[in-house]
Structures are given as structure tokens and as C-alpha cells.
Amino acid sequence: MAIKQLKTTPDRDPLTFINGAGAPKEPAPAPEPSSSASSSAKSTRFFVYMDDETLARIDKECRRRGKIGRSTLLRQLAAEHLPE
């Protein structure tokens, strides 16, 4: 059985595309940040640097708790030990 490809778009000159013939004339304005977008964020990322001994202890506890991830363990420990 032969496979026949159907052309759904007309042939276009690739150089026209490369030179930007179909590009918009002026760039779209950047959206302004809204205060609701930043307040609806669930969390904020930050880095914590630890020595090898502490990381080894964290990894050991992660394995003990069922091979959970480091960040999950740290969130659990923070929730358990921080006062309300």
C-alpha cells in the first residue's frame, strides 16, 4: 500500500520567513506584573547550603521515611517543629 502525503499549506519561500515578512511590525508590550499574581504564589524558592555530614543525615532520614525527597523532608520537619 502506497502512502501519499497531502499538502495542506501552499508552498512558501523560506527566505521570506527568515527575513521576517510574517513578523509583527512592533513588539507586543510586556504585561505588567499584578500584585494578585505574586500573592497567589504557593511558595518561594531559596537555597540552603549544608555540609556533607548534614546532607548524609538528611538522606538517611529520607530513606527511613520511605525514600521521600530532601525538600519534602525539610518541609515536614519545619511544619512539625516550628511554633504556630
Secondary structure, 3 states (H helix, E strand, C coil): CCCCCCCCCCCCCHHHHHCCCCCCCCCCCCCCCCHHHHHCCCCCCCCCCCCHHHHHHHHHHHHHCCCCCHHHHHHHHHHHHCCC
